[in-house]
Amino acid sequence: MMPPIIIGQYVPGDSIIHRLDPRSKLVSVFLFIMIIFLANSFIGYGVLGLFILVAVLLSRVPLSFIIRGMKPILFIVILTFVLHLFLTKEGDVVFQIGSVKFYSEGLIQGTFISLRLLFLVVFTSLLTLTTTPIEITDGLETLMNPLKRFRLPVHEFALMMSIALRFIPTLLEEAEKIIKAQSARGVEFTSGPIKERMKAIVPLLIPLFVSSFKRAEDLALAMEARGYRGGEGRTKLRVLTWSLRDNLLLLLLAFLTAILVWLRWF
């Protein structure tokens, strides 16, 4: 059975994070991706961790749900930490196993990079957990409106990105169904040599690709049946409204940036 994943899923709710304008959430995600690189100490990453924890609590998304959805990336986080631990040869020797020495700088850098990856996934996942695909599409389209001067298909690009996000959990569910069906027929995905496991993945990919193309075709037919003709002349059922809480979110991110800059240079 495939592990659950939170990227692309939406959890209905009425929290303050849910009620934020999608444009402010998109801007905050872009800003957070940039300012996270300002942290270079345990205090800085502690401040970032506290900020993310408060955001998760305010979103009212069950913490157990987020933790369970983070399991698929734990392997990448642990691998990142181990690679830095073995490959970084700077600083003092912290401990030694046989002839292999582990240095303080490798331990610190491995911890920082792993936390950075973990924080990025959690914070960006809050966007899809608290924002519907339609709101993400409207927000992206509004933010990219200046690009229309260059005759770029802004509406189609925003729609494509939101559909791609929404299809992530759908494809994972489809893959899980195929794995269960093939496991019932005697295919082994979790035991045996690595070579045999890799061979077992090939029969999984073919029906998954076929199912993906069929879903895409069904979606295209459904959009055409409802009169979809692109972004020109379209009206919106829900009008985006920028409120005081959206300004407060950006001010909070600016304050967080100032703290990280101060911790970095002073």
C-alpha positions in Angstrom: 0.0 0.0 0.0 1.3 3.4 -0.9 1.8 6.0 1.9 -0.6 8.9 2.0 0.5 12.3 0.8 -0.8 15.8 1.6 0.4 17.7 -1.4 -2.5 18.5 -3.7 -5.2 17.6 -1.1 -7.8 20.1 0.2 -9.2 19.9 3.8 -12.5 21.9 4.1 -12.6 24.2 7.0 -13.4 27.7 8.2 -10.1 28.7 9.9 -8.4 32.0 9.6 -6.0 30.4 7.1 -8.9 29.1 5.0 -10.4 32.6 4.9 -7.2 34.3 3.7 -7.2 35.5 0.1 -5.5 33.0 -2.2 -3.3 35.7 -3.6 -1.8 36.5 -0.1 -1.2 32.8 0.5 0.5 32.3 -2.8 2.7 35.4 -2.2 3.5 34.2 1.3 4.6 30.8 0.0 6.9 32.5 -2.6 8.3 34.8 0.1 8.8 31.9 2.6 10.8 29.9 0.0 13.2 32.9 -0.3 13.5 33.9 3.3 14.1 30.3 4.6 17.6 30.5 3.1 18.4 33.4 5.5 18.4 31.0 8.5 21.9 29.8 9.4 21.6 29.0 13.1 19.6 26.7 15.4 17.8 29.8 16.7 16.8 30.9 13.2 15.5 27.4 12.4 13.7 27.4 15.7 12.0 30.7 14.8 10.9 29.2 11.5 9.7 26.0 13.1 7.6 28.1 15.6 6.1 30.1 12.7 5.1 27.0 10.8 3.7 25.3 14.0 1.5 28.4 14.6 0.4 28.4 11.0 -0.6 24.7 11.2 -2.5 25.2 14.4 -4.3 28.2 13.0 -5.3 26.2 9.9 -7.1 23.7 12.2 -5.8 20.9 9.9 -5.3 17.8 12.1 -1.7 17.6 13.1 -1.8 13.8 12.8 -3.0 14.1 9.2 0.0 16.3 8.3 2.5 14.0 10.1 1.0 11.0 8.3 1.3 12.8 5.0 4.9 13.7 5.6 6.0 10.0 5.7 6.7 9.8 1.9 9.4 12.5 2.1 11.0 11.2 5.3 13.3 9.0 3.2 14.6 12.0 1.3 15.0 14.0 4.5 17.0 11.2 6.2 19.1 10.6 3.0 19.9 14.3 2.9 21.1 14.3 6.5 23.2 11.1 6.0 24.9 12.4 2.9 25.9 15.6 4.6 27.1 13.6 7.6 29.4 11.4 5.5 30.6 13.8 2.9 31.2 17.0 4.8 34.8 16.9 6.3 34.9 20.3 8.0 35.0 21.2 11.7 35.9 19.1 14.7 35.5 15.3 14.8 32.3 14.6 16.8 32.5 10.8 16.9 34.1 8.0 15.0 32.9 4.5 13.9 35.9 2.4 12.9 37.9 4.4 10.3 34.9 6.6 9.4 35.0 10.1 11.1 32.0 12.3 11.5 32.6 16.1 11.7 30.7 18.8 13.5 30.1 20.8 10.3 28.5 17.8 8.6 26.2 17.2 11.5 25.2 20.9 11.6 24.7 21.3 7.8 22.8 18.0 7.6 20.4 19.1 10.3 19.9 22.6 8.7 19.3 21.2 5.1 17.0 18.5 6.4 15.0 21.0 8.4 14.9 23.4 5.5 13.4 20.7 3.2 10.9 19.6 5.9 9.7 23.2 6.5 9.4 23.9 2.8 7.2 20.9 2.2 4.9 21.6 5.3 4.4 25.3 4.5 3.8 24.8 0.8 1.4 21.9 1.6 -0.7 24.3 3.7 -1.5 26.2 0.5 -3.3 23.2 -1.0 -4.7 22.0 2.3 -6.5 25.3 2.9 -7.2 26.5 -0.6 -9.5 24.9 -3.2 -8.2 24.3 -6.7 -10.5 27.0 -8.1 -9.2 29.6 -5.6 -5.6 28.7 -6.5 -6.4 29.1 -10.2 -8.1 32.5 -9.6 -5.2 33.7 -7.4 -2.5 32.6 -9.9 -4.4 34.2 -12.8 -4.8 37.5 -10.9 -1.1 37.6 -9.9 0.0 36.9 -13.4 -2.3 39.4 -15.1 0.6 41.7 -16.1 2.0 39.0 -18.3 -1.1 39.3 -20.5 0.6 42.3 -22.1 3.1 39.9 -23.6 0.2 37.8 -25.0 0.9 34.9 -22.6 -2.0 32.5 -21.9 -2.2 33.4 -18.2 -5.6 31.7 -17.6 -4.6 28.5 -19.3 -1.3 28.4 -17.4 -3.0 28.9 -14.0 -5.6 26.3 -14.8 -2.9 23.8 -15.9 -1.0 24.3 -12.6 -4.1 23.8 -10.4 -5.2 20.7 -12.3 -1.7 19.3 -11.9 -1.8 19.9 -8.2 -5.2 18.3 -7.9 -4.2 15.2 -9.9 -1.3 14.3 -7.6 -3.4 12.6 -4.9 -5.7 11.2 -7.6 -2.9 9.5 -9.4 -1.5 8.1 -6.1 -4.9 6.6 -5.3 -5.0 5.1 -8.7 -1.5 3.6 -8.2 -2.6 2.2 -4.9 -5.6 0.4 -6.5 -3.3 -1.1 -9.2 -0.8 -2.2 -6.5 -3.5 -3.9 -4.5 -4.9 -5.6 -7.7 -1.5 -6.9 -8.8 -0.6 -8.0 -5.2 -3.8 -10.1 -5.1 -2.5 -11.8 -8.3 0.8 -12.7 -6.7 3.1 -9.8 -7.6 5.6 -8.9 -4.9 6.4 -5.2 -4.4 7.9 -5.2 -0.9 10.0 -8.4 -0.8 12.7 -10.1 -2.8 15.8 -8.7 -4.5 15.9 -5.1 -5.6 16.2 -6.1 -9.2 12.9 -8.1 -9.0 11.2 -5.2 -7.3 12.2 -2.9 -10.1 10.8 -5.3 -12.6 7.5 -5.4 -10.7 7.2 -1.6 -11.1 7.0 -1.8 -14.9 3.6 -3.6 -15.0 2.5 -0.9 -12.6 3.5 2.1 -14.8 1.7 1.0 -17.9 -1.8 0.8 -16.5 -1.1 4.0 -14.5 -0.2 5.9 -17.7 -3.2 4.5 -19.5 -5.5 5.6 -16.6 -3.9 9.0 -16.5 -4.5 9.6 -20.3 -8.1 8.4 -19.9 -8.7 10.8 -17.0 -7.2 13.7 -18.9 -9.5 12.9 -21.9 -12.6 12.6 -19.7 -11.7 16.0 -18.1 -11.2 17.6 -21.5 -14.6 16.3 -22.7 -16.3 17.4 -19.5 -14.9 20.9 -19.9 -15.9 21.1 -23.6 -19.4 19.9 -22.7 -19.7 22.8 -20.2 -18.7 25.3 -22.8 -15.2 26.0 -21.7 -13.4 28.2 -24.3 -10.4 29.6 -22.4 -10.0 32.7 -20.3 -11.3 35.4 -22.7 -14.7 36.8 -21.7 -15.0 34.5 -18.7 -16.6 35.8 -15.5 -16.0 34.6 -11.9 -18.6 33.3 -9.5 -16.5 34.3 -6.5 -14.7 37.7 -6.5 -11.4 37.7 -4.6 -11.3 40.2 -1.7 -8.1 41.4 -0.1 -8.7 42.1 3.6 -6.8 43.3 6.7 -5.8 39.8 7.7 -4.0 39.4 4.3 -2.0 42.6 5.0 -1.2 41.3 8.5 0.1 38.0 7.0 2.6 39.9 4.7 3.6 42.1 7.6 4.3 39.1 9.7 6.5 37.6 7.0 8.3 40.9 6.8 8.9 40.8 10.5 10.1 37.2 10.2 12.5 38.3 7.5 13.9 41.1 9.7 14.4 38.6 12.6 16.3 36.1 10.4 18.4 38.9 8.9 19.3 40.2 12.4 20.1 36.6 13.6 22.3 36.1 10.5 24.4 39.2 10.7 24.3 40.1 14.4 
